[in-house]
Every structure is written in C-alpha cells, then in structure tokens.
Amino acid sequence: MIDQFDKPAVFFQFLKFFPLRLLSQKLDELKDKIQGALVDRVVEDFVDITTPLKQFTDAVLAPEGTTYHTLLFKLFTFIIT
C-alpha cells in the first residue's frame, strides 16, 4: 500500500494509468492556451496608445487653470498609474 504522504509514489502510480504521450500533449495544450491568453492581454493593453498621448498633449498645451487642462491631466495621471 502506498503511504498517503509519499507524493512521488502516488505520482508514479498515476503514471501507470496516464500515458506520458497524453500527458505531454496536455501540457503542450496548456502552454499554448497560456501563451494565447498572454498575447491577448498584451494586445488588449496596447491596442490604443495614441488616445492617452493625445489627451496628455492637449492637457499640457491647454492654458493652466482651465477645466480642460485640469481634467485631462488628472485623467492621464490616473491612466498611467
């Protein structure tokens, strides 16, 4: 009988019933899904970098003390933090 705390023995017992080829295939599928999710997240984060930059430029060039200047500057500092 396998000791419940003997993790390597439990793992090797598991491998008897789960072919290594299938395990390798499942790990490759998992790797592909993780990579896809990571790429999607990066694309999502950087899809529109021009709008915040334009808003920041507009805020910087607006006369100081105007509502437009203040709101856009606060918005931009919120976006980048």
PyMOL Python script that loads the backbone (N, CA, C, O; Angstrom):
from pymol import cmd

cmd.read_pdbstr("""\
ATOM      1  N   MET A   1       0.844  -1.180   0.000  1.00  0.00           N
ATOM      2  CA  MET A   1       0.000   0.000   0.000  1.00  0.00           C
ATOM      3  C   MET A   1       0.888   1.242   0.000  1.00  0.00           C
ATOM      4  O   MET A   1       1.935   1.279   0.647  1.00  0.00           O
ATOM      5  N   ILE A   2       0.445   2.255  -0.741  1.00  0.00           N
ATOM      6  CA  ILE A   2       1.210   3.492  -0.847  1.00  0.00           C
ATOM      7  C   ILE A   2       0.868   4.401   0.316  1.00  0.00           C
ATOM      8  O   ILE A   2      -0.299   4.639   0.629  1.00  0.00           O
ATOM      9  N   ASP A   3       1.914   4.897   0.944  1.00  0.00           N
ATOM     10  CA  ASP A   3       1.729   5.851   2.030  1.00  0.00           C
ATOM     11  C   ASP A   3       1.136   7.129   1.444  1.00  0.00           C
ATOM     12  O   ASP A   3       1.620   7.624   0.426  1.00  0.00           O
ATOM     13  N   GLN A   4       0.108   7.660   2.064  1.00  0.00           N
ATOM     14  CA  GLN A   4      -0.577   8.837   1.524  1.00  0.00           C
ATOM     15  C   GLN A   4       0.327  10.062   1.478  1.00  0.00           C
ATOM     16  O   GLN A   4       0.036  11.017   0.757  1.00  0.00           O
ATOM     17  N   PHE A   5       1.424  10.047   2.240  1.00  0.00           N
ATOM     18  CA  PHE A   5       2.337  11.182   2.257  1.00  0.00           C
ATOM     19  C   PHE A   5       3.515  10.996   1.312  1.00  0.00           C
ATOM     20  O   PHE A   5       4.369  11.875   1.199  1.00  0.00           O
ATOM     21  N   ASP A   6       3.563   9.862   0.639  1.00  0.00           N
ATOM     22  CA  ASP A   6       4.657   9.581  -0.284  1.00  0.00           C
ATOM     23  C   ASP A   6       4.254  10.078  -1.671  1.00  0.00           C
ATOM     24  O   ASP A   6       3.794   9.300  -2.507  1.00  0.00           O
ATOM     25  N   LYS A   7       4.432  11.381  -1.909  1.00  0.00           N
ATOM     26  CA  LYS A   7       3.958  12.002  -3.143  1.00  0.00           C
ATOM     27  C   LYS A   7       4.606  11.433  -4.408  1.00  0.00           C
ATOM     28  O   LYS A   7       3.894  11.216  -5.389  1.00  0.00           O
ATOM     29  N   PRO A   8       5.914  11.180  -4.437  1.00  0.00           N
ATOM     30  CA  PRO A   8       6.478  10.589  -5.652  1.00  0.00           C
ATOM     31  C   PRO A   8       5.854   9.234  -5.988  1.00  0.00           C
ATOM     32  O   PRO A   8       5.615   8.930  -7.157  1.00  0.00           O
ATOM     33  N   ALA A   9       5.595   8.438  -4.981  1.00  0.00           N
ATOM     34  CA  ALA A   9       4.993   7.130  -5.240  1.00  0.00           C
ATOM     35  C   ALA A   9       3.588   7.281  -5.810  1.00  0.00           C
ATOM     36  O   ALA A   9       3.197   6.536  -6.709  1.00  0.00           O
ATOM     37  N   VAL A  10       2.836   8.233  -5.295  1.00  0.00           N
ATOM     38  CA  VAL A  10       1.493   8.483  -5.806  1.00  0.00           C
ATOM     39  C   VAL A  10       1.571   8.955  -7.254  1.00  0.00           C
ATOM     40  O   VAL A  10       0.773   8.538  -8.094  1.00  0.00           O
ATOM     41  N   PHE A  11       2.538   9.827  -7.539  1.00  0.00           N
ATOM     42  CA  PHE A  11       2.704  10.329  -8.897  1.00  0.00           C
ATOM     43  C   PHE A  11       3.041   9.195  -9.856  1.00  0.00           C
ATOM     44  O   PHE A  11       2.451   9.102 -10.932  1.00  0.00           O
ATOM     45  N   PHE A  12       3.978   8.333  -9.481  1.00  0.00           N
ATOM     46  CA  PHE A  12       4.346   7.231 -10.365  1.00  0.00           C
ATOM     47  C   PHE A  12       3.218   6.216 -10.505  1.00  0.00           C
ATOM     48  O   PHE A  12       3.073   5.590 -11.555  1.00  0.00           O
ATOM     49  N   GLN A  13       2.434   6.053  -9.473  1.00  0.00           N
ATOM     50  CA  GLN A  13       1.256   5.185  -9.568  1.00  0.00           C
ATOM     51  C   GLN A  13       0.276   5.772 -10.582  1.00  0.00           C
ATOM     52  O   GLN A  13      -0.342   5.040 -11.355  1.00  0.00           O
ATOM     53  N   PHE A  14       0.141   7.092 -10.572  1.00  0.00           N
ATOM     54  CA  PHE A  14      -0.720   7.796 -11.517  1.00  0.00           C
ATOM     55  C   PHE A  14      -0.232   7.594 -12.945  1.00  0.00           C
ATOM     56  O   PHE A  14      -1.032   7.406 -13.861  1.00  0.00           O
ATOM     57  N   LEU A  15       1.093   7.633 -13.131  1.00  0.00           N
ATOM     58  CA  LEU A  15       1.653   7.497 -14.479  1.00  0.00           C
ATOM     59  C   LEU A  15       1.364   6.137 -15.099  1.00  0.00           C
ATOM     60  O   LEU A  15       1.337   6.014 -16.324  1.00  0.00           O
ATOM     61  N   LYS A  16       1.150   5.117 -14.281  1.00  0.00           N
ATOM     62  CA  LYS A  16       0.817   3.789 -14.816  1.00  0.00           C
ATOM     63  C   LYS A  16      -0.468   3.852 -15.634  1.00  0.00           C
ATOM     64  O   LYS A  16      -0.615   3.140 -16.628  1.00  0.00           O
ATOM     65  N   PHE A  17      -1.394   4.705 -15.213  1.00  0.00           N
ATOM     66  CA  PHE A  17      -2.693   4.773 -15.855  1.00  0.00           C
ATOM     67  C   PHE A  17      -2.800   5.929 -16.848  1.00  0.00           C
ATOM     68  O   PHE A  17      -3.772   6.000 -17.600  1.00  0.00           O
ATOM     69  N   PHE A  18      -1.840   6.817 -16.864  1.00  0.00           N
ATOM     70  CA  PHE A  18      -1.900   8.007 -17.708  1.00  0.00           C
ATOM     71  C   PHE A  18      -0.659   8.019 -18.581  1.00  0.00           C
ATOM     72  O   PHE A  18       0.422   8.360 -18.101  1.00  0.00           O
ATOM     73  N   PRO A  19      -0.784   7.659 -19.844  1.00  0.00           N
ATOM     74  CA  PRO A  19       0.391   7.565 -20.724  1.00  0.00           C
ATOM     75  C   PRO A  19       1.142   8.900 -20.820  1.00  0.00           C
ATOM     76  O   PRO A  19       0.536   9.971 -20.850  1.00  0.00           O
ATOM     77  N   LEU A  20       2.453   8.807 -20.865  1.00  0.00           N
ATOM     78  CA  LEU A  20       3.283  10.004 -20.922  1.00  0.00           C
ATOM     79  C   LEU A  20       3.020  10.825 -22.184  1.00  0.00           C
ATOM     80  O   LEU A  20       3.113  12.053 -22.156  1.00  0.00           O
ATOM     81  N   ARG A  21       2.697  10.164 -23.271  1.00  0.00           N
ATOM     82  CA  ARG A  21       2.412  10.883 -24.510  1.00  0.00           C
ATOM     83  C   ARG A  21       1.192  11.787 -24.328  1.00  0.00           C
ATOM     84  O   ARG A  21       1.188  12.931 -24.783  1.00  0.00           O
ATOM     85  N   LEU A  22       0.175  11.277 -23.672  1.00  0.00           N
ATOM     86  CA  LEU A  22      -1.030  12.072 -23.419  1.00  0.00           C
ATOM     87  C   LEU A  22      -0.727  13.219 -22.460  1.00  0.00           C
ATOM     88  O   LEU A  22      -1.223  14.332 -22.638  1.00  0.00           O
ATOM     89  N   LEU A  23       0.078  12.948 -21.453  1.00  0.00           N
ATOM     90  CA  LEU A  23       0.475  13.992 -20.508  1.00  0.00           C
ATOM     91  C   LEU A  23       1.249  15.097 -21.229  1.00  0.00           C
ATOM     92  O   LEU A  23       1.010  16.282 -20.996  1.00  0.00           O
ATOM     93  N   SER A  24       2.155  14.711 -22.084  1.00  0.00           N
ATOM     94  CA  SER A  24       2.933  15.684 -22.856  1.00  0.00           C
ATOM     95  C   SER A  24       2.026  16.500 -23.760  1.00  0.00           C
ATOM     96  O   SER A  24       2.198  17.713 -23.880  1.00  0.00           O
ATOM     97  N   GLN A  25       1.074  15.856 -24.389  1.00  0.00           N
ATOM     98  CA  GLN A  25       0.125  16.549 -25.268  1.00  0.00           C
ATOM     99  C   GLN A  25      -0.704  17.558 -24.473  1.00  0.00           C
ATOM    100  O   GLN A  25      -0.909  18.686 -24.923  1.00  0.00           O
ATOM    101  N   LYS A  26      -1.176  17.158 -23.302  1.00  0.00           N
ATOM    102  CA  LYS A  26      -1.982  18.054 -22.475  1.00  0.00           C
ATOM    103  C   LYS A  26      -1.150  19.240 -21.979  1.00  0.00           C
ATOM    104  O   LYS A  26      -1.656  20.360 -21.904  1.00  0.00           O
ATOM    105  N   LEU A  27       0.104  19.008 -21.645  1.00  0.00           N
ATOM    106  CA  LEU A  27       0.976  20.102 -21.219  1.00  0.00           C
ATOM    107  C   LEU A  27       1.231  21.080 -22.363  1.00  0.00           C
ATOM    108  O   LEU A  27       1.281  22.290 -22.144  1.00  0.00           O
ATOM    109  N   ASP A  28       1.390  20.568 -23.574  1.00  0.00           N
ATOM    110  CA  ASP A  28       1.559  21.444 -24.742  1.00  0.00           C
ATOM    111  C   ASP A  28       0.304  22.276 -24.980  1.00  0.00           C
ATOM    112  O   ASP A  28       0.394  23.464 -25.287  1.00  0.00           O
ATOM    113  N   GLU A  29      -0.864  21.655 -24.839  1.00  0.00           N
ATOM    114  CA  GLU A  29      -2.119  22.395 -24.996  1.00  0.00           C
ATOM    115  C   GLU A  29      -2.233  23.496 -23.943  1.00  0.00           C
ATOM    116  O   GLU A  29      -2.649  24.614 -24.250  1.00  0.00           O
ATOM    117  N   LEU A  30      -1.867  23.180 -22.719  1.00  0.00           N
ATOM    118  CA  LEU A  30      -1.907  24.167 -21.645  1.00  0.00           C
ATOM    119  C   LEU A  30      -0.946  25.319 -21.934  1.00  0.00           C
ATOM    120  O   LEU A  30      -1.291  26.485 -21.743  1.00  0.00           O
ATOM    121  N   LYS A  31       0.255  24.988 -22.394  1.00  0.00           N
ATOM    122  CA  LYS A  31       1.239  26.010 -22.736  1.00  0.00           C
ATOM    123  C   LYS A  31       0.702  26.926 -23.839  1.00  0.00           C
ATOM    124  O   LYS A  31       0.842  28.146 -23.751  1.00  0.00           O
ATOM    125  N   ASP A  32       0.094  26.352 -24.865  1.00  0.00           N
ATOM    126  CA  ASP A  32      -0.469  27.151 -25.964  1.00  0.00           C
ATOM    127  C   ASP A  32      -1.585  28.066 -25.479  1.00  0.00           C
ATOM    128  O   ASP A  32      -1.671  29.216 -25.909  1.00  0.00           O
ATOM    129  N   LYS A  33      -2.440  27.571 -24.590  1.00  0.00           N
ATOM    130  CA  LYS A  33      -3.537  28.399 -24.061  1.00  0.00           C
ATOM    131  C   LYS A  33      -3.006  29.540 -23.207  1.00  0.00           C
ATOM    132  O   LYS A  33      -3.511  30.661 -23.280  1.00  0.00           O
ATOM    133  N   ILE A  34      -1.998  29.262 -22.404  1.00  0.00           N
ATOM    134  CA  ILE A  34      -1.409  30.315 -21.571  1.00  0.00           C
ATOM    135  C   ILE A  34      -0.744  31.368 -22.448  1.00  0.00           C
ATOM    136  O   ILE A  34      -0.897  32.564 -22.205  1.00  0.00           O
ATOM    137  N   GLN A  35      -0.004  30.929 -23.470  1.00  0.00           N
ATOM    138  CA  GLN A  35       0.635  31.883 -24.377  1.00  0.00           C
ATOM    139  C   GLN A  35      -0.408  32.726 -25.105  1.00  0.00           C
ATOM    140  O   GLN A  35      -0.238  33.936 -25.248  1.00  0.00           O
ATOM    141  N   GLY A  36      -1.476  32.097 -25.561  1.00  0.00           N
ATOM    142  CA  GLY A  36      -2.547  32.829 -26.242  1.00  0.00           C
ATOM    143  C   GLY A  36      -3.187  33.862 -25.338  1.00  0.00           C
ATOM    144  O   GLY A  36      -3.446  34.989 -25.758  1.00  0.00           O
ATOM    145  N   ALA A  37      -3.439  33.481 -24.106  1.00  0.00           N
ATOM    146  CA  ALA A  37      -4.044  34.421 -23.156  1.00  0.00           C
ATOM    147  C   ALA A  37      -3.103  35.584 -22.871  1.00  0.00           C
ATOM    148  O   ALA A  37      -3.544  36.727 -22.753  1.00  0.00           O
ATOM    149  N   LEU A  38      -1.820  35.300 -22.762  1.00  0.00           N
ATOM    150  CA  LEU A  38      -0.843  36.349 -22.503  1.00  0.00           C
ATOM    151  C   LEU A  38      -0.753  37.316 -23.680  1.00  0.00           C
ATOM    152  O   LEU A  38      -0.718  38.531 -23.486  1.00  0.00           O
ATOM    153  N   VAL A  39      -0.716  36.782 -24.890  1.00  0.00           N
ATOM    154  CA  VAL A  39      -0.666  37.628 -26.085  1.00  0.00           C
ATOM    155  C   VAL A  39      -1.929  38.473 -26.184  1.00  0.00           C
ATOM    156  O   VAL A  39      -1.854  39.667 -26.477  1.00  0.00           O
ATOM    157  N   ASP A  40      -3.082  37.870 -25.943  1.00  0.00           N
ATOM    158  CA  ASP A  40      -4.337  38.622 -25.985  1.00  0.00           C
ATOM    159  C   ASP A  40      -4.330  39.766 -24.976  1.00  0.00           C
ATOM    160  O   ASP A  40      -4.806  40.862 -25.274  1.00  0.00           O
ATOM    161  N   ARG A  41      -3.798  39.518 -23.798  1.00  0.00           N
ATOM    162  CA  ARG A  41      -3.764  40.546 -22.756  1.00  0.00           C
ATOM    163  C   ARG A  41      -2.839  41.694 -23.151  1.00  0.00           C
ATOM    164  O   ARG A  41      -3.175  42.862 -22.953  1.00  0.00           O
ATOM    165  N   VAL A  42      -1.677  41.362 -23.708  1.00  0.00           N
ATOM    166  CA  VAL A  42      -0.735  42.403 -24.131  1.00  0.00           C
ATOM    167  C   VAL A  42      -1.337  43.225 -25.261  1.00  0.00           C
ATOM    168  O   VAL A  42      -1.229  44.452 -25.253  1.00  0.00           O
ATOM    169  N   VAL A  43      -1.963  42.578 -26.224  1.00  0.00           N
ATOM    170  CA  VAL A  43      -2.601  43.294 -27.327  1.00  0.00           C
ATOM    171  C   VAL A  43      -3.706  44.194 -26.801  1.00  0.00           C
ATOM    172  O   VAL A  43      -3.837  45.342 -27.226  1.00  0.00           O
ATOM    173  N   GLU A  44      -4.487  43.680 -25.892  1.00  0.00           N
ATOM    174  CA  GLU A  44      -5.583  44.454 -25.306  1.00  0.00           C
ATOM    175  C   GLU A  44      -5.068  45.697 -24.580  1.00  0.00           C
ATOM    176  O   GLU A  44      -5.676  46.765 -24.650  1.00  0.00           O
ATOM    177  N   ASP A  45      -3.944  45.545 -23.886  1.00  0.00           N
ATOM    178  CA  ASP A  45      -3.387  46.663 -23.126  1.00  0.00           C
ATOM    179  C   ASP A  45      -2.774  47.735 -24.021  1.00  0.00           C
ATOM    180  O   ASP A  45      -2.786  48.915 -23.670  1.00  0.00           O
ATOM    181  N   PHE A  46      -2.238  47.334 -25.173  1.00  0.00           N
ATOM    182  CA  PHE A  46      -1.519  48.283 -26.016  1.00  0.00           C
ATOM    183  C   PHE A  46      -2.223  48.588 -27.336  1.00  0.00           C
ATOM    184  O   PHE A  46      -1.612  49.147 -28.246  1.00  0.00           O
ATOM    185  N   VAL A  47      -3.492  48.229 -27.448  1.00  0.00           N
ATOM    186  CA  VAL A  47      -4.195  48.414 -28.709  1.00  0.00           C
ATOM    187  C   VAL A  47      -4.354  49.893 -29.064  1.00  0.00           C
ATOM    188  O   VAL A  47      -4.312  50.241 -30.244  1.00  0.00           O
ATOM    189  N   ASP A  48      -4.530  50.746 -28.102  1.00  0.00           N
ATOM    190  CA  ASP A  48      -4.737  52.159 -28.389  1.00  0.00           C
ATOM    191  C   ASP A  48      -3.842  53.004 -27.494  1.00  0.00           C
ATOM    192  O   ASP A  48      -4.240  53.411 -26.402  1.00  0.00           O
ATOM    193  N   ILE A  49      -2.633  53.262 -27.969  1.00  0.00           N
ATOM    194  CA  ILE A  49      -1.723  54.086 -27.174  1.00  0.00           C
ATOM    195  C   ILE A  49      -1.774  55.548 -27.603  1.00  0.00           C
ATOM    196  O   ILE A  49      -1.230  56.413 -26.916  1.00  0.00           O
ATOM    197  N   THR A  50      -2.421  55.831 -28.730  1.00  0.00           N
ATOM    198  CA  THR A  50      -2.410  57.213 -29.220  1.00  0.00           C
ATOM    199  C   THR A  50      -3.392  58.107 -28.479  1.00  0.00           C
ATOM    200  O   THR A  50      -3.102  59.284 -28.264  1.00  0.00           O
ATOM    201  N   THR A  51      -4.541  57.583 -28.084  1.00  0.00           N
ATOM    202  CA  THR A  51      -5.535  58.426 -27.411  1.00  0.00           C
ATOM    203  C   THR A  51      -5.013  59.009 -26.100  1.00  0.00           C
ATOM    204  O   THR A  51      -5.131  60.218 -25.903  1.00  0.00           O
ATOM    205  N   PRO A  52      -4.440  58.209 -25.191  1.00  0.00           N
ATOM    206  CA  PRO A  52      -3.915  58.812 -23.961  1.00  0.00           C
ATOM    207  C   PRO A  52      -2.807  59.836 -24.232  1.00  0.00           C
ATOM    208  O   PRO A  52      -2.710  60.851 -23.541  1.00  0.00           O
ATOM    209  N   LEU A  53      -1.975  59.563 -25.239  1.00  0.00           N
ATOM    210  CA  LEU A  53      -0.908  60.523 -25.556  1.00  0.00           C
ATOM    211  C   LEU A  53      -1.474  61.822 -26.109  1.00  0.00           C
ATOM    212  O   LEU A  53      -0.984  62.903 -25.779  1.00  0.00           O
ATOM    213  N   LYS A  54      -2.506  61.725 -26.951  1.00  0.00           N
ATOM    214  CA  LYS A  54      -3.142  62.929 -27.488  1.00  0.00           C
ATOM    215  C   LYS A  54      -3.811  63.714 -26.356  1.00  0.00           C
ATOM    216  O   LYS A  54      -3.711  64.940 -26.306  1.00  0.00           O
ATOM    217  N   GLN A  55      -4.482  63.021 -25.463  1.00  0.00           N
ATOM    218  CA  GLN A  55      -5.129  63.694 -24.338  1.00  0.00           C
ATOM    219  C   GLN A  55      -4.097  64.387 -23.453  1.00  0.00           C
ATOM    220  O   GLN A  55      -4.324  65.499 -22.978  1.00  0.00           O
ATOM    221  N   PHE A  56      -2.977  63.733 -23.238  1.00  0.00           N
ATOM    222  CA  PHE A  56      -1.934  64.339 -22.431  1.00  0.00           C
ATOM    223  C   PHE A  56      -1.371  65.584 -23.119  1.00  0.00           C
ATOM    224  O   PHE A  56      -1.166  66.612 -22.475  1.00  0.00           O
ATOM    225  N   THR A  57      -1.125  65.491 -24.419  1.00  0.00           N
ATOM    226  CA  THR A  57      -0.624  66.647 -25.175  1.00  0.00           C
ATOM    227  C   THR A  57      -1.614  67.797 -25.113  1.00  0.00           C
ATOM    228  O   THR A  57      -1.229  68.944 -24.883  1.00  0.00           O
ATOM    229  N   ASP A  58      -2.891  67.492 -25.317  1.00  0.00           N
ATOM    230  CA  ASP A  58      -3.919  68.536 -25.236  1.00  0.00           C
ATOM    231  C   ASP A  58      -3.945  69.178 -23.846  1.00  0.00           C
ATOM    232  O   ASP A  58      -4.094  70.393 -23.719  1.00  0.00           O
ATOM    233  N   ALA A  59      -3.802  68.356 -22.815  1.00  0.00           N
ATOM    234  CA  ALA A  59      -3.840  68.884 -21.450  1.00  0.00           C
ATOM    235  C   ALA A  59      -2.634  69.768 -21.170  1.00  0.00           C
ATOM    236  O   ALA A  59      -2.753  70.814 -20.532  1.00  0.00           O
ATOM    237  N   VAL A  60      -1.476  69.341 -21.652  1.00  0.00           N
ATOM    238  CA  VAL A  60      -0.263  70.124 -21.411  1.00  0.00           C
ATOM    239  C   VAL A  60      -0.322  71.454 -22.149  1.00  0.00           C
ATOM    240  O   VAL A  60       0.116  72.475 -21.619  1.00  0.00           O
ATOM    241  N   LEU A  61      -0.864  71.454 -23.376  1.00  0.00           N
ATOM    242  CA  LEU A  61      -0.894  72.673 -24.184  1.00  0.00           C
ATOM    243  C   LEU A  61      -2.038  73.613 -23.810  1.00  0.00           C
ATOM    244  O   LEU A  61      -2.015  74.787 -24.183  1.00  0.00           O
ATOM    245  N   ALA A  62      -3.029  73.123 -23.088  1.00  0.00           N
ATOM    246  CA  ALA A  62      -4.142  73.986 -22.666  1.00  0.00           C
ATOM    247  C   ALA A  62      -3.650  74.957 -21.610  1.00  0.00           C
ATOM    248  O   ALA A  62      -2.758  74.627 -20.828  1.00  0.00           O
ATOM    249  N   PRO A  63      -4.225  76.155 -21.580  1.00  0.00           N
ATOM    250  CA  PRO A  63      -3.807  77.127 -20.562  1.00  0.00           C
ATOM    251  C   PRO A  63      -4.027  76.571 -19.154  1.00  0.00           C
ATOM    252  O   PRO A  63      -5.049  75.949 -18.866  1.00  0.00           O
ATOM    253  N   GLU A  64      -3.049  76.807 -18.293  1.00  0.00           N
ATOM    254  CA  GLU A  64      -3.131  76.302 -16.927  1.00  0.00           C
ATOM    255  C   GLU A  64      -4.312  76.928 -16.202  1.00  0.00           C
ATOM    256  O   GLU A  64      -4.596  78.115 -16.364  1.00  0.00           O
ATOM    257  N   GLY A  65      -4.992  76.122 -15.405  1.00  0.00           N
ATOM    258  CA  GLY A  65      -6.135  76.600 -14.652  1.00  0.00           C
ATOM    259  C   GLY A  65      -7.458  76.368 -15.356  1.00  0.00           C
ATOM    260  O   GLY A  65      -8.514  76.510 -14.739  1.00  0.00           O
ATOM    261  N   THR A  66      -7.426  76.013 -16.639  1.00  0.00           N
ATOM    262  CA  THR A  66      -8.688  75.742 -17.323  1.00  0.00           C
ATOM    263  C   THR A  66      -9.197  74.373 -16.907  1.00  0.00           C
ATOM    264  O   THR A  66      -8.426  73.487 -16.541  1.00  0.00           O
ATOM    265  N   THR A  67     -10.489  74.225 -16.970  1.00  0.00           N
ATOM    266  CA  THR A  67     -11.105  72.956 -16.596  1.00  0.00           C
ATOM    267  C   THR A  67     -10.587  71.819 -17.483  1.00  0.00           C
ATOM    268  O   THR A  67     -10.301  70.720 -17.007  1.00  0.00           O
ATOM    269  N   TYR A  68     -10.474  72.109 -18.774  1.00  0.00           N
ATOM    270  CA  TYR A  68      -9.997  71.101 -19.737  1.00  0.00           C
ATOM    271  C   TYR A  68      -8.607  70.619 -19.338  1.00  0.00           C
ATOM    272  O   TYR A  68      -8.346  69.416 -19.307  1.00  0.00           O
ATOM    273  N   HIS A  69      -7.729  71.547 -19.036  1.00  0.00           N
ATOM    274  CA  HIS A  69      -6.361  71.212 -18.651  1.00  0.00           C
ATOM    275  C   HIS A  69      -6.359  70.341 -17.404  1.00  0.00           C
ATOM    276  O   HIS A  69      -5.696  69.304 -17.369  1.00  0.00           O
ATOM    277  N   THR A  70      -7.087  70.753 -16.397  1.00  0.00           N
ATOM    278  CA  THR A  70      -7.108  70.048 -15.118  1.00  0.00           C
ATOM    279  C   THR A  70      -7.704  68.647 -15.255  1.00  0.00           C
ATOM    280  O   THR A  70      -7.137  67.676 -14.754  1.00  0.00           O
ATOM    281  N   LEU A  71      -8.837  68.545 -15.928  1.00  0.00           N
ATOM    282  CA  LEU A  71      -9.500  67.239 -16.062  1.00  0.00           C
ATOM    283  C   LEU A  71      -8.655  66.261 -16.856  1.00  0.00           C
ATOM    284  O   LEU A  71      -8.484  65.113 -16.445  1.00  0.00           O
ATOM    285  N   LEU A  72      -8.128  66.700 -17.981  1.00  0.00           N
ATOM    286  CA  LEU A  72      -7.338  65.776 -18.797  1.00  0.00           C
ATOM    287  C   LEU A  72      -6.045  65.373 -18.100  1.00  0.00           C
ATOM    288  O   LEU A  72      -5.624  64.220 -18.194  1.00  0.00           O
ATOM    289  N   PHE A  73      -5.421  66.300 -17.411  1.00  0.00           N
ATOM    290  CA  PHE A  73      -4.194  65.956 -16.715  1.00  0.00           C
ATOM    291  C   PHE A  73      -4.466  64.926 -15.617  1.00  0.00           C
ATOM    292  O   PHE A  73      -3.698  63.978 -15.448  1.00  0.00           O
ATOM    293  N   LYS A  74      -5.556  65.112 -14.876  1.00  0.00           N
ATOM    294  CA  LYS A  74      -5.929  64.138 -13.842  1.00  0.00           C
ATOM    295  C   LYS A  74      -6.268  62.789 -14.468  1.00  0.00           C
ATOM    296  O   LYS A  74      -5.888  61.741 -13.946  1.00  0.00           O
ATOM    297  N   LEU A  75      -6.984  62.825 -15.587  1.00  0.00           N
ATOM    298  CA  LEU A  75      -7.342  61.590 -16.283  1.00  0.00           C
ATOM    299  C   LEU A  75      -6.088  60.844 -16.725  1.00  0.00           C
ATOM    300  O   LEU A  75      -5.971  59.635 -16.525  1.00  0.00           O
ATOM    301  N   PHE A  76      -5.160  61.569 -17.322  1.00  0.00           N
ATOM    302  CA  PHE A  76      -3.960  60.915 -17.826  1.00  0.00           C
ATOM    303  C   PHE A  76      -3.134  60.348 -16.680  1.00  0.00           C
ATOM    304  O   PHE A  76      -2.635  59.228 -16.786  1.00  0.00           O
ATOM    305  N   THR A  77      -2.978  61.080 -15.602  1.00  0.00           N
ATOM    306  CA  THR A  77      -2.192  60.556 -14.483  1.00  0.00           C
ATOM    307  C   THR A  77      -2.870  59.338 -13.867  1.00  0.00           C
ATOM    308  O   THR A  77      -2.188  58.450 -13.355  1.00  0.00           O
ATOM    309  N   PHE A  78      -4.206  59.280 -13.909  1.00  0.00           N
ATOM    310  CA  PHE A  78      -4.929  58.106 -13.417  1.00  0.00           C
ATOM    311  C   PHE A  78      -4.670  56.913 -14.334  1.00  0.00           C
ATOM    312  O   PHE A  78      -4.489  55.795 -13.853  1.00  0.00           O
ATOM    313  N   ILE A  79      -4.650  57.137 -15.651  1.00  0.00           N
ATOM    314  CA  ILE A  79      -4.471  56.051 -16.620  1.00  0.00           C
ATOM    315  C   ILE A  79      -3.096  55.421 -16.491  1.00  0.00           C
ATOM    316  O   ILE A  79      -2.978  54.199 -16.580  1.00  0.00           O
ATOM    317  N   ILE A  80      -2.056  56.211 -16.285  1.00  0.00           N
ATOM    318  CA  ILE A  80      -0.703  55.662 -16.284  1.00  0.00           C
ATOM    319  C   ILE A  80      -0.282  55.096 -14.932  1.00  0.00           C
ATOM    320  O   ILE A  80       0.767  54.460 -14.832  1.00  0.00           O
ATOM    321  N   THR A  81      -1.074  55.317 -13.904  1.00  0.00           N
ATOM    322  CA  THR A  81      -0.674  54.775 -12.597  1.00  0.00           C
ATOM    323  C   THR A  81      -1.352  53.473 -12.303  1.00  0.00           C
ATOM    324  O   THR A  81      -1.126  52.884 -11.246  1.00  0.00           O
TER     325      THR A  81
END
""", "prot")
cmd.dss("prot")
cmd.show_as("cartoon", "prot")
cmd.util.cbc("prot")
cmd.orient("prot")
